Amino acid sequence: MQIEQAKISDLAAIERLQDRAFSPDRDWRLSRRALRYHLKKQTPFFLLRDGDHLVGYLLLFSQKRSAVARIYMLAVDPCCRGRGLGRRLLHFAKEWAAAHAKDRLSLEVRADNHKAHTLYSRFGFKRQKLLPSFYPGGRDGWRMVMKIDKRWADEHGSLD
């Protein structure tokens, strides 16, 4: 398994993974135009591969002067779930944030996505704020935040 920066040539594979990972009637996904924008802009957009097979991705948002890195999208191929790949992407996000002098990671998650809540809570995220009607169809969400301990950041702050 390898994590690498996404490239514009990965667009079709990312779309296929997104189609498998998010059901069209329940979840929100990025349009082709939005994906292309983030790939061209070189937003922190990382792919998790098992050989040549794309099994997950992670899209982070971060402003230079902000102490927070936001996990904007995290997806794992449904056929690969239950193998620790979501935790691996979360760990990478935490390492990336520490390497970029961030002291917190944040994310939003649907209030009814209990599996994701369990994963994020076990990883150290805490519910911070209820987000009424945050998702399509009027579904509520939660903002969850995890603090990055300075000592952990000093020990793990390099992605080398």
Secondary structure, 3 states (H helix, E strand, C coil): CEEEECCHHHHHHHHHHHHHHCCCCCCCCCCHHHHHHHHHHCCCEEEEEECCEEEEEEEEEECCCCCEEEEEEEEECHHHCCCCHHHHHHHHHHHHHHHCCCCEEEEEEECCCHHHHHHHHHHCCEEEEEEEEEEHHHEEEEEEEEECCHHHHHHHCCCC
